[in-house]
Amino acid sequence: MSTRDGVLFKAQSGLPWTTIRFIKSFLLQCGLDVFPSEHDVRRLIEQFGIEYESGIDPIPYIHIKNIWELIKHIVVKKHEAGLMYWWAGQDIDTLYICLSLDKGGKYTKLQLTWMNHGSPQTEDASFILGDKN
């Protein structure tokens, strides 16, 4: 697995580093050296750093300084990966998104869904903007 694949694995799995270390250790004991160096993965992740602030006022929050730049960055990366599609009759400089509020179980979440994604119903096509439990 390349360092880039390690970043994708970390992002898509959502697993904490301790769990990834445990899995890597188990696989190494089985003779499988498939995960890249954690330090290399962390270094590559830092290149994609997002400027934000957080605090408690009166509830915990995180404020991304420039959400539109972050969304633009994500769209460009998804497009470069071949995950974005433009539908017949859609201008090439437009992007279809759906903002939704979902109340289910203990959590309420605000999410953005990329409608230009090849599979808009998948987790990969969604971007959580906020949640509250």
Beta strands, then each sheet from edge to edge (+ up, - down):
strand 1: 52-56
strand 2: 60-64
strand 3: 97-104
strand 4: 107-114
strand 5: 126-132
sheet 1: 1+ 2-
sheet 2: 3+ 4- 5+
end
